[in-house]
Amino acid sequence: MAEKKPIGVVSNYFDHVQVAAIKLSAPLSVGTKVRIVGGESDFEQEIESMQIQHEAVKKAKKGDEIGTKVSEKVRKGYRVFKA
């Protein structure tokens, strides 16, 4: 299977709230299933909610930095793909 282009990269992770900050290189909407890959991690999850500057949003565009809850611990530099 050809490697898909990442739609974003994890720029930060907040352990105490299990939130990843993701710098987007493509648009993303709530309800989209994503795959996060890096280090020992490779998992899929649905984007149930996301925020930009602490404001809840349904859609984000390329260049935005979003915060979203993640089901597993991630680290800076992990790549995010559409699943």
C-alpha positions in Angstrom: 0.0 0.0 0.0 1.4 3.4 -1.0 2.2 5.6 2.0 -0.4 8.3 2.2 0.6 12.0 2.6 0.4 13.1 6.3 -2.4 15.6 7.0 -0.5 16.9 10.0 2.2 16.5 12.6 2.0 16.4 16.4 3.5 19.7 17.7 2.8 19.1 21.4 1.2 16.7 23.8 -0.4 17.5 27.1 -0.2 14.3 29.2 -2.6 15.5 32.1 -5.5 16.1 29.7 -4.5 13.5 26.9 -4.6 16.3 24.3 -2.4 16.5 21.2 -1.7 19.7 19.4 -1.5 19.0 15.7 -0.2 21.4 13.1 -2.3 20.7 10.0 -1.0 20.4 6.4 -4.5 19.6 5.1 -8.0 20.4 6.2 -9.6 18.3 8.9 -13.2 18.0 10.2 -14.8 16.5 13.3 -15.9 12.9 12.5 -12.8 12.1 10.4 -11.0 9.0 11.3 -7.2 9.5 11.6 -4.2 7.4 12.0 -1.3 8.6 14.2 2.1 7.0 13.6 5.4 7.5 15.3 7.9 5.7 17.6 6.1 2.6 18.9 2.7 4.0 18.2 0.4 3.3 15.3 -3.3 3.7 16.1 -6.5 5.0 14.6 -9.2 7.0 16.1 -12.1 9.3 15.2 -11.7 13.1 15.8 -14.6 13.6 18.2 -13.9 17.2 18.9 -11.2 19.8 18.3 -10.3 23.3 19.3 -8.3 26.2 17.9 -7.2 28.7 20.6 -9.5 27.0 23.1 -12.6 27.5 20.8 -14.4 24.4 19.8 -14.5 24.1 16.0 -16.0 21.6 13.5 -13.5 22.2 10.7 -9.9 23.3 10.5 -7.9 24.3 7.5 -4.4 23.7 6.3 -2.0 25.7 8.5 -4.2 25.7 11.6 -3.0 24.2 14.8 -5.7 22.2 16.6 -6.0 20.5 19.9 -7.8 17.1 20.1 -8.1 14.3 22.7 -6.1 11.2 21.8 -6.6 7.7 23.0 -2.9 7.0 23.3 0.1 8.9 24.4 1.8 10.7 21.4 5.0 12.7 21.0 6.1 15.7 19.1 6.9 14.8 15.5 4.4 11.9 15.2 2.6 12.0 11.8 -1.1 12.2 11.4 -2.8 10.6 8.4 -6.4 10.2 7.3 -7.3 6.6 8.1 
